[in-house]
Amino acid sequence: MIYVSSSCVKHIKIRDSVQELAENDFKNIELSGGTEYYENFENDLLELKDKYSLNYRCHNYFPPPKKPFVLNLASLNDETFQMSFDHLEKVIALSNRLGADKFAFHAGFFIDIRLSEIGKKLSRDNLFDKKEAVERFCNAYDVIKRKAKNVSLFIENNVFSKTNADTYDGENPFMMTNFDEYKSLKEKINFNLLLDIAHLKVSSKTLRLDWEEEFENMMSVSSYIHVSDNDGFHDLNNQLTKSSSLLTMLERSDTRNKDFTLEIYDGMDAIKKSYKVLSEVVL
């Protein structure tokens, strides 16, 4: 099944983002970041779900909290950690009310990212104690998983760009950016992987890993995939084209029983073209 992220269209209210996608015949919508909190957003989503026969999934930073912050379940800042934990509890409850069967959020960070720096070059900060941060993340994840019950949880791999590698002198401030780190985290907690292909492409180049080998390994252990393209240096959320090497890699992969979400920021025409291209290669 192919979903389209609500972050692909830019509106202040989630209602407007969902409606635009629904009016362009997309029925499977992943509710993601980029909108602002407002009262009665849930009623709007349920109304649109009934009107257009939609399927929803929540992702990471949705619903937007009243007080914006950067979700980080590995934070050693107690306030950030508690806000992150509380947010995840709320998303699970919302997922149940929306009939959403899966929910994915990012692996943690070893710093607290500023709101103004999300998806951009990071400022240099002292890293948390990595062992302590991973332990906090894992302990919290186990608690959240027990609460999830009818909602399957997924953890998404992070992106590590060369820009941020230069800022941190090669030290990686992100959890789970490659296959070895996935295996290491898997030894600590039993979780499902949301593979963000675009994140992996950038991280592989930064870490000087074999991109195709990383892709094959991560694809083999994931049933939930985020799809967009980029130049290998930055997470650009470009459209998927027939000439893309990524499409060839997907064609060679076993895509049976896997769900995909398009995260394309190049406009509605690019979303539609990417959807058509992807639908021709996934089973």
N, C-alpha and C positions, 0 to 999 in steps of 0.2 A: 504494500500500500504506500502511496506517495502523499505526504503532507506538504503544505506550504506554510512557512513561518509568517506570523502576523507582522514581524519586524521587516518584512520585505516591502511593506507599504507604510508610509510615514503619516500618521495621524496622532493627535493629542489623546483622543479617546479610543479605547479598544473597540468600542462599538463601530466606529467609522472604519477602522482597519479591517475588521471581520466582514463588515457589509461590503466593502469594496472587493474583497477576495470572493465572497459568495456571489456577488453580482457578475463576477468573471468566471463563474462555474467551478470554483474550487470548493469542494465539500469537506475535505480533510484539512483542518487548520490547527497548527501548533501555536498556542498563545505564548508570546515571548515578550521581551523587553521593548522599550522605545515609546511607550505610552505613559500617561500620568494617571494617578489615582483619582477617582471620582465616585460619589455615592451612587449606588444602584447599578454598578457595572455588571454585577452578577445577573441581575434581572435582564439586562440588555443581552447578555450572552445566551441566556436560556431562551429568550424570545427569538433571537436570530437562529439558534439551533433548531427550534421548532419550525420556523418560517422556511428555512432553506435546507432542512434535513442534514445538519452539519455533524461532523465528528470532531471532537476537541482533544487536545493534549496540552498540558501546561509545561512550560520550560523555564527553568532557572529563576529568573527575576520577575516572573509573572505570578500573581498580580502585583503591580507596582505598589510598594508600601506608601503609607501616608507620609512618612519621613524617609526620604531617599537615603540609601546606603549601598555599599558594595558587599554582596553576599560572599561570605568566606567562612565556611564551617571549620577551617583549620586555624582560624585566628587565635592568637594568644592574648589578644585584647578582649577582656571579658564582655564588654558591652557589644562589640561587633559580633562575637561568637553567639551571644544570647539572641541578638536580633536575627542572626542567620538561622539559628535553631528554631526560633518562633516562626519565622517566615516559612520554613520548610513544613512545619506542622500545619500552617494555614493552607499551603498549597495542596497538601494531601487531602485535607478536608474539602477544599474547593473541587479538586479532581473528582472526588466521590460524588459531589452534588452535580457536576457537569457530565458524569458518566465517562470520564476519561480514565483509561486503563493503565497508562504509563506516565511517569514523570521523571524528567532528567534534570540534573543540575551539575554545575562545573565542579571538578576536583578543586581542592583548596589552594590557597596561595601562602607563601612563606613571608608575605608582607601584607599590610592592609592598603589596598589600592585606593587612591583618591577618586571621588566621583568624576572629577574633571579629566581623569587620565584613563578612563575605561576605554580599552581598544586603541590606546595611543602610547606614545613613548612615556615610560615611567620615570619618576624621579628616583634618585638613589636613596634608599632607606636601609637601615640595618635589618638583616634577615632574622626571622624568628629562629629559635632552636628547632631544626627540622624534625628531629626525632620526637620532640614534645608536640609539635604541631600535627604531625601525622597521627600520633597517638590520640590527640584530642579529636581529630577528624574521624578516626575509626570508631572510637567509643561513641561519639554522637551519631554516626551513621547507623550503628547497630541499634540504638534506641529509636531512631527515626524509622528504620526498617520494620521494627516490631509494631510501630503505630500505623504503618502504611496499609497492611492487610490486603485490601482489594486492589491496591495500586502498586504496580511493579516499578521499583526504583532503578534508575540508571545514573551512572556517573560519567560525565563528559571529559574527554582529554583536553588539556589546556594548550594554548599556542605560545611558543617561545620564539620571538622574532630576533633577528640579528641586532636590531636597534637596542632591544632590551638586554641582549647578551653583552653588548658593548658597554651599556650603562653599568651592568653588574660584573664586569670583567670576567664574563664567561660563567659566573655562578648563576644557577637556575632558580629563580624565585617562584616557580610554579610546580605544583604537583602533577604527576602523570602526563608527561608530554611525549612519551615514546613507549614502545612495546615492553622494554625491560622494566620501566617504571610501572606499567600496567601489571606485569607479573608480580612485582614486588608488593604492590598494594593488594593484589588478589590473594596473596599469601596471608594477609592480615585480616581482610574482610571478604565475605562472599557477596560480590556485587555484579550487576550487569553493566556492560560498557556501552555508552553512546559514543560511537566513533564520529568525530567531526573530521572529515577528510581534509578540509582546507587547513584546519589547525595542524594536522599531522604533516601536511606538505611543507608548511613553513618551519615547524619544529625540526623536521628531519634535515632540512637544509642548514639550519642554524647549528644543529648538533653534529653535522657532517655524517649523517647516517644514510644508508641506502633507502631512498624514498620508496621505491617499489617493494622492497622487502618488508619495510615497516607497514606499508599499506596491506600487503598480503597477510601478514601476521595479525594485524588488528582487525581486518575484515573477517578473518576466520573465527574470531571470538566475539563478534558483535552482531546483533540482530536489529540494530537501530542506528541509522546512519544519517548524518547531516552532510549535505552536498552543496558545494559552491566551488568556484575555481579562483586561482590567484597566480601571482608571478613567482611564488616560492619564497618571497622576501617579506610580504605583508599579507595579512588576512583581509582581502579586498572584497569578498562576496560577489565575485564576478559570475556571469552567466555560464552555463554549461553549453558547449558547442560541439558539433560533430567532429570538428578538427582537433578537439582537445585530447591530449594524451590521457587525461583522466578518464575520458569516456572509454578509451581502449582498455584501460585497466579494469573498469567496471564490467565491460563486456567479457573479460576473461575470468571474472570472479563468480563464485556461487552466490547468487542473490535471492535464492529461494527462501521464503519465510522471513524475509527481512523488510523492515519499514524504513522509508527514506523521507527526509524533510529537506525541501529546498530552502536555502537562505541566500536569495539573490537580491541585490540592492540596485540593480541596473534599470528598474522600471518594469511596468506591467508587461510590455511586449517581451522583454527578456525573460521574465518569469514564465510566460506561456511557452516560449521557445525552449527553455530549459526543461519544462515539464514534459513537453513532447519528446525531446531528445532522451531524457531519462526513462520515460515510459516505454521506449522502444528497446531498451537494453536490460531492464530489470524484470524479473519474473514475478 
